[in-house]
């Protein structure tokens, strides 16, 4: 040491400062290089609770639009990312879901590191010989803007009535005790009014040496745990929030799956029993009223979903599409007609047109006059209102028709029962509702191999003219009403408004639909 000190040159303070700066720079670059794989736009999108680029890749490319003088007539629709300026209705009797952004202070708005992985791997869970890969896959994904879902495998124990708990008994996990998460198994997590009506479930990761409840029933098939709360009771939400997502989730099991349902409602179960019995060969477990401990090797908590009334085959297990759901629907209700009327059929037959009659708001106030014009054009015409409980009866009415006409609203969801190549005519009220109408009904209709026409009413065809002066912002500045939120928008343009169709303006739409039916497909 003395020898070293003897030959050490004097230190220049300036060179010491320069060396310190260079050293700090090298350390910083090393940190960035080691951590850069953890930084991506996808992570940034999740921090803001926005859909990542991968979640929207299934959207169709923009489609062409045809505009004619006699009302805006559409043979194709447009797609668009979820518009954060809308929020959902506050009750289950509201209209179709209008998406909202996730607020930064919301309990549902969490980063990937906060909640995405249930029983996430600790340091002890990594295998050094496999490049640091976790020994087991993540079982919960909370990153999707629409839903949270857990796909769990292992020793799973479900207790509903008292504990409201799903327990995963593992050999690994936290050394300090249990790990727990909470999930509401309903695929509309950005809609706080819907989620408030969904029972929260506690998911717990329990070390095997700790005491776990003994099994009352051991199941040999996987289980799917979901809710029929939220906005169920509204026809659109029944299908968009539960039945189509349930098909996506349960379809790959080919009936060999056990449904466990929370927020179960007897009338809902009776109403849609044909779907439940097609998708599962087992009696449903009433999660909220069953005191037994049900044990599974595989459980999915929550339902898979993308866009409302649509399925992206590239993301669905085994490539299922919305047409597979349509086929299931026809089988469930024994619907005989697979294709719409076409020229060259039995002599004397006419295409059949259905007007969806609404008993409440957005009804046709001159329905008799419009029915008369439709008959003049060349249709056999029927006007009917959907039956709230008897789905089968109305499904057969719809399936017997070739054209369906309805004002924007949940009743249009019944186009599910139409035969392939039938035509849906959506009458859109005032209020700049074009994007909502196209995304929630136009695009899904075309995805089901139906042909879609859209008729936007004029100011003179709206009964709002009887309630507001013509210079009111309801007519002059609809966007200002939109900015006041869903409650105000819905009250003005959906609850207060009825439609008085100008039969001379609407007649060309009926004629166009008839020409389309005569075209061979």
C-alpha positions as CSV (number, residue, x, y, z in Angstrom):
1,X,0.0,0.0,0.0
2,X,2.9,2.4,0.8
3,X,4.5,1.6,-2.5
4,X,1.2,2.3,-4.3
5,X,0.7,5.6,-2.6
6,X,4.3,6.5,-3.4
7,X,3.8,6.1,-7.2
8,X,0.2,7.4,-7.3
9,X,0.0,10.6,-9.3
10,X,-1.8,13.6,-7.9
11,X,-5.6,13.7,-8.7
12,X,-6.8,16.5,-10.8
13,X,-10.3,17.6,-9.5
14,X,-11.5,18.3,-13.1
15,X,-10.7,14.8,-14.3
16,X,-12.3,13.3,-11.2
17,X,-15.6,15.2,-12.0
18,X,-15.5,14.1,-15.6
19,X,-15.0,10.5,-14.6
20,X,-17.9,10.7,-12.2
21,X,-20.2,12.0,-15.0
22,X,-19.1,9.2,-17.4
23,X,-19.6,6.6,-14.7
24,X,-23.2,7.8,-13.9
25,X,-23.9,7.7,-17.7
26,X,-22.7,4.1,-18.0
27,X,-24.8,3.0,-15.0
28,X,-27.9,4.7,-16.4
29,X,-27.5,3.1,-19.9
30,X,-27.0,-0.3,-18.3
31,X,-30.3,0.1,-16.4
32,X,-32.2,1.2,-19.5
33,X,-30.8,-1.7,-21.6
34,X,-31.8,-4.2,-18.9
35,X,-35.3,-2.8,-18.4
36,X,-36.3,-1.7,-21.9
37,X,-38.2,-5.0,-22.6
38,X,-40.6,-4.0,-19.8
39,X,-41.5,-0.7,-21.4
40,X,-44.0,-0.6,-24.3
41,X,-46.9,1.3,-25.7
42,X,-49.1,-1.5,-24.6
43,X,-48.0,-1.0,-21.0
44,X,-48.6,2.8,-21.3
45,X,-52.1,2.1,-22.6
46,X,-52.8,-0.2,-19.7
47,X,-51.7,2.5,-17.2
48,X,-54.5,4.7,-18.7
49,X,-57.0,1.8,-18.8
50,X,-57.3,2.2,-22.6
51,X,-57.5,-0.7,-25.1
52,X,-54.1,-1.7,-26.3
53,X,-53.4,-1.9,-30.0
54,X,-53.7,-5.7,-29.9
55,X,-57.2,-5.6,-28.4
56,X,-58.5,-3.6,-31.3
57,X,-56.8,-5.4,-34.1
58,X,-59.9,-7.4,-34.8
59,X,-61.9,-4.4,-35.9
60,X,-62.9,-4.4,-39.5
61,X,-61.5,-1.8,-41.9
62,X,-63.7,1.2,-42.6
63,X,-66.5,0.2,-45.0
64,X,-68.1,2.2,-47.8
65,X,-71.2,4.3,-47.3
66,X,-74.0,5.0,-49.7
67,X,-76.0,8.3,-49.3
68,X,-79.1,9.0,-51.3
69,X,-81.5,11.9,-51.4
70,X,-84.4,10.0,-50.0
71,X,-82.9,9.5,-46.6
72,X,-79.5,8.2,-45.8
73,X,-79.4,4.5,-46.9
74,X,-76.5,2.4,-45.7
75,X,-75.4,-1.0,-47.1
76,X,-72.3,-1.0,-44.9
77,X,-71.2,0.5,-41.6
78,X,-68.2,2.0,-39.9
79,X,-66.1,1.0,-36.9
80,X,-64.5,3.2,-34.4
81,X,-62.7,2.9,-31.1
82,X,-64.7,3.2,-27.9
83,X,-65.8,6.9,-27.5
84,X,-64.9,8.0,-24.0
85,X,-67.5,10.9,-24.1
86,X,-70.4,8.4,-23.5
87,X,-71.3,6.6,-20.3
88,X,-73.7,3.8,-19.7
89,X,-77.3,4.2,-18.5
90,X,-77.7,3.9,-14.7
91,X,-80.2,1.2,-14.7
92,X,-80.8,-2.2,-16.3
93,X,-83.8,-0.9,-18.3
94,X,-81.5,1.5,-20.2
95,X,-80.5,1.2,-23.8
96,X,-77.5,-0.6,-25.3
97,X,-74.1,-0.1,-23.6
98,X,-72.4,3.2,-24.5
99,X,-68.8,2.9,-23.5
100,X,-67.0,5.2,-21.1
101,X,-63.3,5.7,-20.3
102,X,-61.9,4.3,-17.1
103,X,-61.2,7.1,-14.6
104,X,-57.7,7.2,-13.1
105,X,-59.0,7.1,-9.5
106,X,-61.4,4.1,-10.2
107,X,-60.8,0.8,-8.4
108,X,-61.2,-0.8,-11.8
109,X,-58.4,1.2,-13.3
110,X,-55.2,-0.6,-12.2
111,X,-51.9,-1.1,-13.8
112,X,-50.7,-4.5,-15.0
113,X,-48.3,-4.8,-12.0
114,X,-51.2,-4.0,-9.6
115,X,-53.7,-6.7,-10.5
116,X,-53.1,-8.5,-13.7
117,X,-51.6,-11.7,-12.4
118,X,-53.3,-13.8,-9.8
119,X,-50.9,-15.7,-7.6
120,X,-48.1,-14.1,-9.7
121,X,-44.7,-15.8,-9.7
122,X,-42.3,-14.8,-7.0
123,X,-38.5,-15.2,-7.3
124,X,-38.8,-18.8,-6.2
125,X,-41.3,-19.5,-9.1
126,X,-38.7,-18.9,-11.8
127,X,-36.7,-21.7,-13.4
128,X,-33.2,-20.6,-14.1
129,X,-32.6,-23.4,-16.6
130,X,-35.5,-22.2,-18.7
131,X,-34.2,-18.6,-19.1
132,X,-36.1,-17.3,-16.1
133,X,-39.6,-18.3,-17.4
134,X,-42.3,-18.8,-14.8
135,X,-43.3,-22.3,-13.9
136,X,-47.0,-21.6,-14.3
137,X,-48.9,-19.2,-16.5
138,X,-50.7,-16.1,-15.1
139,X,-54.3,-17.1,-14.2
140,X,-56.0,-13.7,-14.1
141,X,-55.9,-11.0,-16.7
142,X,-57.2,-7.6,-15.6
143,X,-55.6,-5.7,-18.5
144,X,-58.6,-5.7,-20.9
145,X,-60.6,-2.4,-20.9
146,X,-63.9,-4.4,-21.0
147,X,-63.5,-7.3,-18.6
148,X,-61.5,-9.1,-15.9
149,X,-61.2,-12.9,-16.3
150,X,-59.4,-15.6,-14.4
151,X,-58.6,-19.0,-16.0
152,X,-57.5,-21.1,-13.0
153,X,-56.1,-24.7,-12.9
154,X,-55.2,-26.8,-9.9
155,X,-57.0,-27.5,-6.6
156,X,-59.9,-25.0,-6.7
157,X,-62.5,-24.7,-4.0
158,X,-65.6,-22.6,-4.5
159,X,-67.8,-21.4,-1.5
160,X,-70.7,-19.2,-2.5
161,X,-73.5,-18.4,0.0
162,X,-71.5,-17.2,3.1
163,X,-67.9,-16.7,2.1
164,X,-68.3,-15.7,-1.6
165,X,-64.9,-17.1,-2.2
166,X,-62.9,-18.9,-4.8
167,X,-59.8,-20.6,-3.3
168,X,-56.8,-21.9,-5.2
169,X,-54.7,-24.3,-3.0
170,X,-51.1,-24.3,-4.2
171,X,-47.7,-25.6,-3.2
172,X,-46.1,-22.2,-4.0
173,X,-47.1,-18.6,-3.4
174,X,-46.5,-15.9,-0.8
175,X,-44.4,-17.0,2.1
176,X,-46.0,-14.4,4.3
177,X,-49.6,-15.7,4.0
178,X,-52.6,-15.8,1.7
179,X,-52.9,-13.7,-1.4
180,X,-56.3,-12.3,-2.4
181,X,-58.0,-10.4,-5.2
182,X,-61.5,-9.3,-6.0
183,X,-63.4,-9.7,-9.2
184,X,-66.9,-9.0,-10.5
185,X,-67.6,-11.6,-13.2
186,X,-69.5,-9.4,-15.7
187,X,-67.9,-8.1,-18.9
188,X,-68.6,-4.4,-18.7
189,X,-66.2,-3.3,-16.0
190,X,-65.9,0.3,-17.2
191,X,-69.6,0.7,-16.5
192,X,-69.8,1.4,-12.8
193,X,-73.6,1.5,-12.7
194,X,-73.7,-2.1,-14.1
195,X,-70.9,-3.4,-11.9
196,X,-72.6,-2.0,-8.8
197,X,-75.3,-4.7,-9.4
198,X,-72.8,-7.5,-9.7
199,X,-71.7,-9.5,-6.6
200,X,-67.9,-9.2,-5.9
201,X,-66.0,-12.5,-5.5
202,X,-62.9,-12.9,-3.4
203,X,-60.2,-15.0,-5.1
204,X,-57.6,-16.4,-2.6
205,X,-54.4,-18.2,-3.2
206,X,-53.8,-20.5,-0.2
207,X,-50.7,-22.4,0.7
208,X,-51.4,-26.1,1.0
209,X,-50.1,-26.3,4.6
210,X,-52.8,-23.9,5.6
211,X,-56.3,-25.0,6.5
212,X,-58.7,-25.1,3.5
213,X,-62.4,-26.1,3.6
214,X,-63.1,-29.7,2.8
215,X,-64.8,-30.6,-0.5
216,X,-68.5,-31.3,-0.5
217,X,-68.8,-32.0,-4.2
218,X,-65.9,-33.0,-6.5
219,X,-66.6,-32.0,-10.2
220,X,-64.9,-33.9,-13.1
221,X,-65.6,-31.1,-15.6
222,X,-64.5,-27.5,-15.7
223,X,-66.6,-24.7,-14.2
224,X,-67.5,-21.3,-15.4
225,X,-68.5,-18.7,-12.8
226,X,-70.4,-15.6,-14.1
227,X,-73.1,-13.1,-13.2
228,X,-76.5,-12.4,-14.6
229,X,-76.7,-9.1,-12.7
230,X,-75.6,-5.8,-14.3
231,X,-78.0,-4.6,-17.0
232,X,-79.6,-8.0,-17.5
233,X,-83.3,-7.6,-18.3
234,X,-82.5,-5.4,-21.3
235,X,-82.6,-7.5,-24.4
236,X,-79.4,-6.0,-25.8
237,X,-77.5,-6.5,-22.6
238,X,-78.8,-10.1,-22.2
239,X,-77.1,-11.0,-25.4
240,X,-74.1,-8.6,-25.5
241,X,-73.1,-9.0,-21.9
242,X,-74.0,-12.6,-21.1
243,X,-75.2,-14.9,-23.8
244,X,-72.7,-14.2,-26.6
245,X,-69.7,-14.0,-24.1
246,X,-71.0,-17.2,-22.5
247,X,-70.9,-18.9,-25.9
248,X,-67.4,-17.7,-26.4
249,X,-66.3,-19.0,-23.1
250,X,-68.2,-22.3,-22.9
251,X,-68.3,-23.3,-26.6
252,X,-64.9,-25.1,-26.6
253,X,-66.1,-27.4,-23.8
254,X,-68.9,-28.9,-26.0
255,X,-71.4,-29.1,-23.1
256,X,-68.9,-30.7,-20.7
257,X,-68.8,-27.7,-18.4
258,X,-70.6,-26.7,-15.1
259,X,-72.1,-23.2,-14.9
260,X,-72.0,-21.4,-11.5
261,X,-74.1,-18.3,-11.6
262,X,-74.2,-15.4,-9.2
263,X,-76.9,-12.7,-9.1
264,X,-79.1,-15.5,-10.5
265,X,-82.7,-14.4,-11.4
266,X,-85.3,-17.1,-11.8
267,X,-87.2,-15.3,-14.7
268,X,-83.9,-14.8,-16.5
269,X,-83.0,-18.4,-16.2
270,X,-86.4,-19.5,-17.5
271,X,-86.3,-17.0,-20.4
272,X,-82.9,-18.1,-21.7
273,X,-82.9,-21.8,-20.6
274,X,-82.6,-23.0,-24.3
275,X,-79.2,-21.4,-24.5
276,X,-78.0,-22.7,-21.1
277,X,-79.0,-26.3,-21.9
278,X,-77.3,-26.1,-25.3
279,X,-74.0,-24.9,-23.7
280,X,-74.0,-27.1,-20.6
281,X,-75.1,-30.7,-19.9
282,X,-75.4,-30.0,-16.2
283,X,-77.8,-28.3,-13.8
284,X,-76.8,-24.7,-13.0
285,X,-75.3,-24.1,-9.5
286,X,-76.9,-21.1,-7.7
287,X,-73.7,-19.6,-6.3
288,X,-75.5,-17.2,-3.9
289,X,-77.6,-19.9,-2.2
290,X,-75.4,-23.0,-2.2
291,X,-73.6,-23.7,1.0
292,X,-71.6,-26.6,-0.3
293,X,-67.9,-26.5,-1.1
294,X,-67.5,-27.3,-4.9
295,X,-64.1,-28.5,-6.0
296,X,-62.7,-28.3,-9.5
297,X,-59.5,-28.8,-11.4
298,X,-60.3,-26.0,-13.8
299,X,-62.4,-22.9,-13.4
300,X,-63.0,-19.8,-15.5
301,X,-64.2,-16.8,-13.4
302,X,-65.8,-14.2,-15.7
303,X,-66.7,-14.3,-19.4
304,X,-64.7,-13.6,-22.6
305,X,-65.9,-10.8,-24.8
306,X,-64.8,-8.2,-27.4
307,X,-67.2,-5.9,-29.2
308,X,-70.9,-6.1,-28.4
309,X,-72.7,-8.8,-30.4
310,X,-69.6,-9.6,-32.3
311,X,-66.8,-12.3,-32.0
312,X,-63.3,-12.0,-33.4
313,X,-62.5,-15.5,-34.6
314,X,-58.8,-14.8,-34.4
315,X,-59.1,-14.3,-30.6
316,X,-61.8,-16.8,-29.9
317,X,-61.0,-20.4,-28.8
318,X,-61.1,-22.7,-31.7
319,X,-62.0,-19.9,-34.1
320,X,-65.6,-19.5,-33.2
321,X,-67.5,-16.7,-34.9
322,X,-70.8,-14.9,-34.4
323,X,-72.3,-17.1,-37.1
324,X,-71.6,-20.1,-34.9
325,X,-73.7,-18.3,-32.2
326,X,-76.4,-17.7,-34.8
327,X,-76.4,-21.4,-35.6
328,X,-76.7,-22.2,-31.9
329,X,-79.7,-19.8,-31.7
330,X,-81.5,-21.5,-34.6
331,X,-81.0,-24.9,-33.0
332,X,-82.0,-23.7,-29.5
333,X,-85.4,-22.3,-30.8
334,X,-85.9,-24.8,-33.7
335,X,-85.9,-22.0,-36.3
336,X,-86.5,-23.6,-39.6
337,X,-85.6,-20.8,-42.1
338,X,-81.9,-20.5,-42.8
339,X,-82.1,-18.1,-45.8
340,X,-84.3,-15.2,-46.7
341,X,-86.8,-15.0,-49.6
342,X,-85.4,-14.8,-53.0
343,X,-86.8,-14.5,-56.5
344,X,-87.7,-17.7,-58.2
345,X,-89.5,-19.2,-55.1
346,X,-93.1,-20.6,-55.1
347,X,-95.5,-18.6,-57.3
348,X,-97.6,-16.0,-55.5
349,X,-95.3,-15.7,-52.5
350,X,-94.2,-12.3,-51.2
351,X,-91.3,-11.3,-49.0
352,X,-92.4,-10.8,-45.5
353,X,-91.6,-7.5,-43.6
354,X,-91.7,-7.0,-39.8
355,X,-92.1,-3.7,-38.1
356,X,-90.8,-3.8,-34.5
357,X,-93.6,-2.1,-32.6
358,X,-92.5,-0.3,-29.4
359,X,-95.0,0.3,-26.7
360,X,-93.0,3.1,-25.0
361,X,-90.6,5.6,-26.5
362,X,-89.2,5.8,-30.0
363,X,-92.4,4.3,-31.4
364,X,-93.8,4.8,-34.9
365,X,-96.7,7.2,-34.2
366,X,-98.1,6.7,-37.7
367,X,-97.5,2.9,-37.9
368,X,-100.7,2.2,-39.8
369,X,-99.8,4.6,-42.5
370,X,-96.3,3.1,-42.9
371,X,-97.7,-0.5,-43.0
372,X,-100.0,0.6,-45.8
373,X,-97.1,1.9,-47.9
374,X,-95.1,-1.3,-47.3
375,X,-98.0,-3.3,-48.7
376,X,-98.2,-1.1,-51.7
377,X,-94.5,-1.6,-52.4
378,X,-95.1,-5.4,-52.4
379,X,-94.6,-6.9,-49.0
380,X,-96.6,-9.1,-46.8
381,X,-96.5,-7.0,-43.6
382,X,-96.6,-7.9,-39.9
383,X,-96.2,-5.5,-36.9
384,X,-95.4,-7.0,-33.6
385,X,-93.8,-6.1,-30.2
386,X,-91.2,-8.4,-28.7
387,X,-92.4,-10.6,-26.0
388,X,-90.5,-10.0,-22.8
389,X,-90.7,-13.6,-21.5
390,X,-91.7,-15.8,-24.5
391,X,-88.5,-15.5,-26.6
392,X,-89.3,-18.6,-28.6
393,X,-92.7,-17.2,-29.9
394,X,-91.2,-14.0,-31.1
395,X,-88.1,-15.7,-32.4
396,X,-90.3,-17.7,-34.8
397,X,-92.1,-14.5,-35.9
398,X,-88.8,-12.9,-36.7
399,X,-87.5,-15.9,-38.5
400,X,-90.5,-16.0,-40.7
401,X,-89.6,-12.6,-42.1
402,X,-87.2,-11.3,-44.7
403,X,-87.0,-7.6,-43.7
404,X,-87.1,-6.1,-40.2
405,X,-87.7,-2.5,-39.6
406,X,-87.2,-0.9,-36.2
407,X,-86.3,2.4,-34.5
408,X,-82.9,2.4,-32.8
409,X,-83.1,0.5,-29.6
410,X,-82.8,-2.9,-27.8
411,X,-85.6,-4.4,-29.8
412,X,-83.4,-4.5,-32.9
413,X,-81.3,-7.2,-31.1
414,X,-84.0,-9.6,-32.4
415,X,-82.3,-9.6,-35.8
416,X,-80.4,-12.6,-34.3
417,X,-83.4,-14.7,-35.3
418,X,-83.6,-13.5,-39.0
419,X,-82.6,-15.9,-41.8
420,X,-79.3,-15.3,-43.5
421,X,-79.3,-12.6,-46.2
422,X,-82.4,-11.0,-44.6
423,X,-82.4,-7.2,-44.4
424,X,-82.3,-5.0,-41.3
425,X,-83.5,-1.4,-41.6
426,X,-82.6,0.7,-38.6
427,X,-84.5,4.0,-38.3
428,X,-82.2,6.4,-36.4
429,X,-83.8,9.3,-34.4
430,X,-82.4,12.8,-34.2
431,X,-79.5,13.4,-31.9
432,X,-76.3,12.5,-33.8
433,X,-76.7,8.9,-32.9
434,X,-75.1,7.6,-36.1
435,X,-71.9,6.1,-34.4
436,X,-74.0,4.4,-31.7
437,X,-76.5,3.0,-34.2
438,X,-73.8,1.7,-36.6
439,X,-71.5,0.1,-34.0
440,X,-74.2,-1.5,-31.8
441,X,-76.5,-2.7,-34.5
442,X,-75.2,-2.0,-38.0
443,X,-71.9,-3.8,-37.7
444,X,-73.2,-6.7,-35.7
445,X,-76.0,-7.2,-38.3
446,X,-73.6,-7.4,-41.1
447,X,-71.4,-9.7,-39.1
448,X,-74.3,-12.1,-38.9
449,X,-74.6,-12.1,-42.8
450,X,-77.6,-9.8,-42.8
451,X,-77.9,-6.8,-45.2
452,X,-78.1,-3.5,-43.4
453,X,-79.9,-0.3,-44.4
454,X,-80.0,2.8,-42.3
455,X,-82.6,5.6,-42.4
456,X,-81.8,8.8,-40.5
457,X,-85.0,10.8,-39.9
458,X,-85.3,14.5,-40.6
459,X,-86.3,17.1,-38.1
460,X,-89.9,17.1,-39.4
461,X,-90.1,13.3,-38.6
462,X,-89.3,13.8,-34.9
463,X,-91.9,14.4,-32.3
464,X,-89.3,16.6,-30.5
465,X,-90.7,19.4,-32.7
466,X,-93.8,19.3,-30.5
467,X,-91.7,19.8,-27.3
468,X,-89.0,22.3,-28.3
469,X,-88.8,25.4,-30.6
470,X,-87.0,24.9,-33.9
471,X,-84.1,27.1,-32.9
472,X,-83.5,25.1,-29.7
473,X,-80.0,23.5,-29.3
474,X,-81.7,20.1,-29.2
475,X,-81.9,20.6,-33.0
476,X,-79.2,23.1,-33.6
477,X,-76.4,21.7,-31.4
478,X,-76.9,18.0,-30.4
479,X,-73.2,17.7,-29.4
480,X,-73.9,20.1,-26.6
481,X,-76.5,17.7,-25.3
482,X,-74.0,14.8,-25.7
483,X,-71.5,16.7,-23.5
484,X,-73.9,16.8,-20.6
485,X,-73.6,13.0,-20.4
486,X,-75.7,9.9,-21.0
487,X,-78.5,10.7,-18.6
488,X,-79.3,14.0,-20.4
489,X,-78.7,12.5,-23.9
490,X,-80.9,9.5,-23.2
491,X,-83.7,11.6,-21.7
492,X,-83.9,13.9,-24.7
493,X,-83.2,11.8,-27.7
494,X,-84.3,8.3,-26.5
495,X,-87.0,8.9,-23.9
496,X,-88.8,12.0,-25.2
497,X,-88.6,11.2,-28.9
498,X,-91.0,9.3,-31.1
499,X,-91.0,9.0,-34.9
500,X,-93.5,10.1,-37.5
501,X,-92.1,8.7,-40.7
502,X,-92.6,10.7,-43.9
503,X,-94.0,7.9,-46.0
504,X,-92.9,9.5,-49.3
505,X,-89.3,9.8,-48.0
506,X,-89.3,6.4,-46.5
507,X,-90.8,4.5,-49.5
508,X,-87.6,4.4,-51.5
509,X,-85.9,2.6,-48.6
510,X,-88.5,-0.1,-48.7
511,X,-88.2,-0.3,-52.5
512,X,-84.4,-0.7,-52.2
513,X,-84.8,-3.5,-49.8
514,X,-87.1,-5.3,-52.2
515,X,-84.6,-4.9,-55.0
516,X,-81.9,-6.4,-52.8
517,X,-84.1,-9.4,-52.1
518,X,-84.6,-10.0,-55.8
519,X,-80.9,-10.2,-56.3
520,X,-79.6,-13.7,-56.2
521,X,-76.9,-14.3,-53.6
